[in-house]
Amino acid sequence: MLRYARAGSKSVGLILLLLLAVTLAGCTGSTGPGTLSPQELSGTDGPGNPLEGAPLWRMGRDTAFLAGAGVNSASVRTLQQRVGAGFYLGGSLQYVYDRLPIYRDDLRGLDTLLLLNISTEDVTKLAAWPQRDRSLLPAALEDLVRYEPPFAYLTRQGGRVRGIVVGRTMEEIERLLAVMVERSVPLGVPWTVKPAIFAAEPASKGWTRETMERGRFRASYIPGLEADAERMLAWAEDVLGKLRAHFPEVDEVVEEPVTLWLHGAGELQDGYAYAETPSATLHFTSPSAADSRYYDHTWYVGNIAHEYSHVFFDRMRRRAGAYGMDADSGGPPRWFHEGLGEYFRLLVIGEQTFDRIYGQRYGAPVGFLLESPLEAAEDVYAAGALALRFLDARVGVEGIRRILVSSQPTFWDAVHEATGLSRPEFDQAFRDWLRRNR
Ligand SMILES: [Zn+2]
């Protein structure tokens, strides 16, 4: 997964700034009295109304949003600004999972709302939510599948409010959030908003997805974006052709067609792409829906290569058996996954272009890495990119390939087999290389 480039680091900075502002403000969730008009909330008629007597919560500045795919960050931010809240993390559940180690401590001290658009994000993916961060989700999440979306469910646990907002469209999610911004809402009971009934209007354009296949790839796109699908498929084939020169089995290892899922404008964060390895699906903003400040041909082919590497590596390991993907039980560390992705990008766009675009960012952690282990680096893309280039200089593509296909029981055994270096020797040789090449 990769959320990218010049804009990427700027918005991380912005988030940190906003976080700081929230911390400095030191505010607590305001629990105002507030009333709910019967027209706006369902279940308000008749006896045994589940909402009656429920404690209320009012969204405050210390509310953080965690968003899955298909949530428009711009419209959520507009709503957040009305209560002065600043924290927003998302683009996909995978993106959230990957960033939890960085923001965990901040999130624990904030109220958190998970926004889930079930048309673009599979609810079963919540099962992969990291165990140690479960407390950020409402407990008894499984019970919620009984309720018909759209709905929101918020509960107070461990002194903070943990909530989830489930909808089939961004509009449904937005409508629920808008209520939270305007008034107090019940805790401990799933609730929804029932607006008046209107006749549906004819669709201005088709909304069911279409698919187009070419070679090893399949594009899933919204009608009207056929030209984008054609373009992406051609780029993807081109990327595979370049990678095949280095990794002959690059496509045959992935047995099913790889899906390029093309998103409309505003569905993904700017400059952000990600891979769902189990389903071999790579997500991108469709080229004509993309803001050209972040996207160009080099961005697309580089990111196709990067995201493809995650699927390829996963299938390689499935085929090889032996060491698996779990870093806690002998699998590769995250810097290796992302470093391999960046190495694939480099193979496709060429060293010169790679250095011109990414040289500055990826050179940044050299000083840090001379003193600290790779696992401690905050930018796993940069640290990984450096480590893979070191491996390339030392053992070449063939050596890197040997790590990927190894039948050793752990990742570091595979590195040892391919390079002859033990872990301490690897660290030493890597630092010597960094010193020579900085
Ligand atoms: Zn990645």
Residues whose N, C-alpha, C, O or C-beta is under 5 A from the ligand:
A	BS01	ZN	M1 L2 E338 G341
